[in-house]
Amino acid sequence: MNATMTTRRAFLKNSGQAVAGLALAQAAARPGYAAEDNTIPIALIGCGGRGTGAAVNALSTAGPTKLVAMADFFSHRLEGSHKNLSGKFAQKVDVPPERRFLGLDAFRHAIAAVGKGGVVLLATPPAFRPIHFEHAVQQGCHVFMEKSFAVDAPGIRRVLRTGELARRKNLKVAGGLMSRHYIPLEQAIAQIHGGRIGPVITAWAYRMHGPVGLGARKPGQPELAFQIANYSCFTWLNGSFLVDWLIHNIDVCCWAKNAWPVSVQGMGGRQTRREPDQLFDHYAAEYAFADGTRLFAQGRHIANCWDFFGDEIHGTKGCGVLGEGIPQPRLYDGHQPQPDRLIWEYQGAPCDAYQREHDLLFAAIRKDQPYNETERCAKSCLTAIMGRMTCESGRRVAWEEALGSNLELAPGLENLTMDSPPPVLPDAQGHYPIAMPGLTQPL
C-alpha cells in the first residue's frame, strides 16, 4: 500500500479511535446545535484543491462556522488541507486526528461527526457524488456539492431523487456551478432574457487549451489509488472532459437559451494524445432545442492549437461573449464582437462567484429559506453526459433516452474498498479501454 494512503489496518485502527471522538463531535454537532449558539458545523469530504477552496468559502460566510470533520482517500491530501485551513482559520478548525477519516467509507464517518443540521461539503471525484449526496441528506445534513454531480444517467436519477428528499426534509442544497451566482454574468443573462440581442438562435460553449496532465505512477501505488489520483483522466471517475471540464459553459448556454436540449449528435476521439488513460483529446457536440435552434459544445486539450475558454451567444439582433473564462461579459450589436459594436458590459463591483455561492447557501440555512439547486444542476450535468454519450458512440441521443439509460460506468461502486480493483483495468501493455465511435454503445 502506498505510503500516502492509509493501510487497511491503519484505517480500521483510525476508525476505532474515532468512536470516542465521535461522541465529542456529535455533541458539538447534535441536532439543535446551530440553533443554540448559531455556529454551523461543517464536514469536508474530498480534501483536494477544490474541496479545500470550498471549505475556505464556507468558513468565510457571515456568522459563526466551524470545521469539525474531514475525509479523503489520501492521507497526504487530508493533512495538507487541514494544515492549510488551520493556518487560515485558527479558531474555526476543530478537527483532531480522531475526526480525520481515510478511505472509501470515510464519508460516512465524517457525516456522522457533523451531525443532523450541519453542512457537508462534497468535493470528491464526480463518480462518488450521488452516493455521498444521498447519505448526507438521509442523515439530515445540508449539502454543498461540487460539480460534476454524476457520471451517468443512473447517477443523475439518484441525485434527482435525493434532491426531492432534501426538499421534503427542508434541507438546503447548493451545487458548484458557481457561474450561476456570478453577478456580472447574472446581469448579462438578464439582458439577454430581456431581449437585448433578440431571441437566442445559437450558443457556443468552448473549452480549448493545452493537454490535461496524467500524473506519474508512484512506486508500489495500487491501481485504484493511481486512477483516483488522476480522476480527470478516467471516464468512470469524471464522466469525460465534457462532463468534468465543459459543464460550466454548457450550463451557461442553456441558461441563456432558458431551455434544455431535446437531442444531441457529435463526434470525438484521440488525435494526438498518447498518455495511458481514457481521455479523448477533442469533442464536438451539437445539441438541438425544441424550437430547432442549436447549442454547439467544443472541447479540446491539445498543445499548439487555438485556445478559447468561454461562451458565445448569438441572438437575432446581436451576440454576447460570456461564461466561465470570461470575467467581463459583454454584449454586442450584430454578430461581430467588436469594440465599436459594444452595447452592454458590467459596470458594478467585483464579484467572487465561489464565495457568493456559499454566502447564499449559508444565508438560506440561517434564515431557514427554501434553497435547493439540485434539479438545475442535475439537468446541466445530464446535458453534458448526453454530449459524452454521442461523442463516444457517434449516435444521436435524445434527452429521454439519455435520462432513461441504465448504463453505469462503475457498477457496484458502493461496494468498492481500498483494496478493490477499479472498474477499469489496463491490458498487458498498460493501455486502458477507450471508447470507439461506431462501436461503443451510448446507453
N, C-alpha and C positions, 0 to 999 in steps of 0.2 A: 504494500500500500504506500502511495506517495506520501512523503513527509509533510506535505502541505494539507493533507487530509487526515481526519480522524480515522483510526482503525476501528474495526467493529468492537473490539474490546474497550478501546478508549471511549467510543461513543456510548456503549452501554454503561460504562462507569460514569460518564458525564450525565447520562440520563438519570442514573441512580442518585447522583449527588443533587440533581435538580429537585428531587422530591421535597427536601426541606426548603430549598429556595423558592419553590412554587408556592408554598404556604405564605411566605412573605410577599411574593409578587401578587398573589391573588387577594391578599388582604389589602394591598395598595391599590389593586385594580378591580376590586369587587364591585358588583352592581351597586350603583349609587355613589361610587367613589367620586366621580366627576361632579356630582351634584353637591357633595359635602363640602369640598374646598375648591371646586371649579377647575381642578387640574385634570387634564385629559391624558390618560396613559397611552403609550404608543408602543407597538411592536414592529420591528423591521424584519421582513423576510426577503432575503436577497440583498447581500451587502456589497455588491459591486459599485461601480461609479454612479450609475443611475439610482440605485437604491439609497446610497449614501446621500446623494443630492436630494432625493425625496425626503429623507429624514431631516436634512438641513432646512428644507422648506417647511416641513411640518412643525419643527421646533421653533421656527421663526414667526409663526402665526400669532395673532393677538390673543392674549390670555395665557394662563399657565399650562404648560405641557411637560411631559416627562417621558423619556425613552426608557422602558423597563425591560425589554426583551429583544434579542436579536437571533436570527437563524440564517444559516448558509450551508452550502455543500462543502466549502473550502474554509479551513481554519484561518489561513493567511488573509483571506478577504474579510472574514468576520473581525479578526483582530485589528486589521488595518483600518477598517471602517470605525470600529469602536474607538481607536486612538484618535482618529480624525475628528469624530463627533465630540469626544470628551474634551478635546482641545478647544473646540469652538463653543461648547455649551457645558461648561464645568458643572453648573448647578442643575442642568436639565437631563443629564445622562446618569441613570442609576441602573447599570447592567453588570452586576458582579458575575464572575465566572459561571456560577450555577444557573444563570439565566441567559447564557450564550450557548445556543444549541446547534449541533452539527449533524448533517446527514439529510437524506431524503424525507425522513419523518420529522425533521426538526420543526417544520412549520406548525405541527400540532402542539408541540410544547410551548412555542412562542405565543400562539393564540391563547392557549390555556393560561399563560402567565399574564397576558394583558387583561384578560377577563371581559365579561359582558359589559358593553358600553364603551370599551376602549376603541382605539383606531389601529387597524392593521395596514401596513404599507407593503404591497405585493410588488416585488421587482425582480423575481427570478426569470429565467427564460420563459417565453410565452407558452410552451407546451404545458407547463405546470399551473398556469393561471386559473383555468376552470376548477381544478381540484382545490387549490388554496382559497379561491374566492368562495366556493361553496361551503367549505369548512368554516371559514371566518364568519359568514352570515349565519350558518347553523348555530354557531356559538354566541351569536348576539353582538357581533362587532361591526362597527362602521369600517368602511374599506376605501383606501386609495389603491387602485390597480394600474400599474404602468402599462402602456401599450407594449406589445400587442396582446390581445385578450384571449386568443386561442389560435390553433394552427390548422384546424379542420372543422367541418360542419358539426360533428357530434360535440366538439368543444364549444362551439358557438351556441348550440341549443342548450347546453348545460349552463352557460353564462346567462342566457336569457331567463331560464328557469330560476336561477339564483337571484337575478335582479328582481324578479317578481316576488320572490320570497322576502328579499330585503324591503321591498315596498310594503308588504303586508306587516312586517315587523317594525316598520318605521325606522329603518336603518339608513344611513346616508352613504351613498356610493359615488365616488369620483373616478373618472378614467383619465389616463395620461395623454389624451390628445390635447395638449396644452394650447395649440393654436386657436382652439375654440374660445380661449379666455385671454387672448392677446388683444388688448383694446384697439390698437391700430387696425388689426385685421377685422375685429368686430365691426368697426365703423366702416371699413371698406365694403364688407359684405352687406351692411345695411344700405349703403349707397347703391350697390348692385341690385338688391331686392327692391329698392325704391325706384328702379328704372333708369339710373344714371347712364348706363351703357346699353340700354334696351334689353329685351329678353335674351337670356343666355342661349347661344346656339352651339358653341363648342367650348370645351375646357381641356387644358393640357396639364398633366401632372408630370414633373420631371425630377429625377434624382440621378444625375450623371456626374461621376467623379472617378478617382483612381481606385485601384483594386482593394477589396476587403481582405485584410490580412488573416492568415492562418498561423496561429502560434506553434512554435516547435514543441514536439512531444518530449516531455521530460523523462529522464531515465526511470524505468520501472513504473511509469504512470499507467494506471488501468485505462482501458478503452473508454469506459463510461466517463471517467474524470476528464480525459482528453477532449471528448466531444462536448461535455458541458462547459469546459473552459473555453471552447471555441464554438459556442452555440450558434453564432451568426452564420456559421458555415455548414450547418446540418439542418436539413429541412424538417425533420421530425421535431426539432427543438425550437426553430424560429419561424417555420412556415414558409420560408423563402425570402429572398431580398425584397420582393414586392410587399409582403406582409410585414416584415420587421422594419424595413427602411423607408418604404414609399407610402406607408399607410397615412402619415400626416397629410401629405399633399393630395392623395386620393380623397381623403375626408374633406379637405377644404374645397375641392372641386364639387363634391356632392352638396356641400353646404351652399356654395354659390348657386348651384342649379336648384337647390331646395328640393332634391329628389334623390331616389336611389335607382341604380340602373336595373333594367329588366333582363339584360343578357350581356355577354362578352365573348369576343373571339380574339385570338392573339397568337404570338409566337415567342420563342426564346431559345437559348442554347448556350454552349460553351465554345467561344470562338478562339480565345487566347489563353484562358485560364488552365493552368497545369497543376495547381495545388490539389492534393488528395483530399477532396471534400465533395459536397453535393451541390455547390452553388453553380447556377447559370451565371454567366457574366453579362448577359443582356436579356432584357424583357421588353415586350411591347404588347399592350393590351388595349383593345378598342371596345369600350363599353357603349351600349345603346340605352337611352332612356325611353320611357313610354311614348314620348312625343316625337321620337325619331332623331333627336339631337344626340351628340356624341361626347364622350369623355375619352381622351387618349392618355394612357399612363405609360411612361417610358422610364426604364431603369437600366443603367449601365455602370459597371465599375471596371473600367479598362483604362490603362495608362495611355497618355498622349492622344486623347480624344477631346472633342468639345465637351466642356463641363458646364452644367447649369443645374441649380437646385432651387426649385420654386414652381409656381403655377402661372399659367396664362389663361385668362378667362375672356372669351370673345362674345359680345352681345351684338345685336343688330346695328347699334349705333357706335359702339366703342369697345375698348378692351381694358383689362386690368392685369397688372403684374404683381403677384402677392403670394402668400402661403409661407410655409416653413422654408427658411433660407432667404427670405426677402423681408428684412426687418422694417423697411419703409414701403408699405404697399402704396401703389399709385394707379389711378385710372386715367385713360386717355380717350380723346375723341378719335374715332376711326380705329383701324386695325393695325396701325403702326405705333408702337410705344415710344414715341419720340418726345424729347423735352418740350418742343414748341407746341405739342398737342395735349399737354397735361391739363386735365380738368379737375382733378382732386388728388390730394395727398394728406396724410395725417399731420395734424398740427399740434397735438396735445403733448402731455408729459410722457417721459419714458415709461415703459411697462415691462415687468418681468413676468412672462407668461407662466413659468414654472412656479413662481411664488404665488401668483394670483389664483391658480387652480387649487392650491392648498388653502389659501385665505378663504375662498368661497366655501370649501368643504367644511373647514373648522367653524366658520361663522354659522353655517347651517346646523351643525351639531349643537353649538352653544345656544342658538335661538330656537332649536327644535323645529326647523323649517323643512319642508319636503326638499329632498336633493337626491336625485338618482339618475346618473348618466349612462346606466347600463345599456339600454336599448340602442341609443345612438352609437355608443362605442362598439357594440356587437355588430350592428349593421355596417359600420365603416370597415370593421375587420372582415366581415363576410365579403364585402366588395373586393377587398384585397385578396382574400382567399380564392374568390372566383377568378381573379387575374392569374394567380398561380396555377389553378386548375387548367385554364385554357393555354397558358404558355407552355406548360409541361406536356400537355396532351395534344395540342393542335386542334382540339374540338371546340365548337361553340358551346357555351354553357349558359343556361337560363338561371335566373335568380332562384326560382322554386326548386330546380334540380340541385343547385348548389346547397341550399339550405337543408334539403331533404337527404343529402348524401350520408351514407353510413360508413364511408371510408375513413378509418382512423390512421393517422400517421405513426402513432405509437400505441398499439393495442396493449392493454394491461399496464398502462403507465403507473397506476396507483400501487401495483404490486412490485414495482422496481425497488431494489435495495442498492446500497453502495457497492455490493459485491456482484450485482447482476450484470450480465452482458447488456449493452444498449440495444435498442430495437433495430439499429442498422450496424452492420459489421463490414470491415474491409475484406476483400478477397486475398488470395495468396500473394498478390503483387502489391497489396496495400491500397487498392483502389476501391472507392465506395460506389454503390449503385447510384446512377444518375438518370433522371427522367429523360425519356426519348419521345419527342413529339411524333404522333402517328402510332406509337406502340403503348405508351403509358396511358392508363385509364384514369380519367379525372375524378370519377365519382365512386 
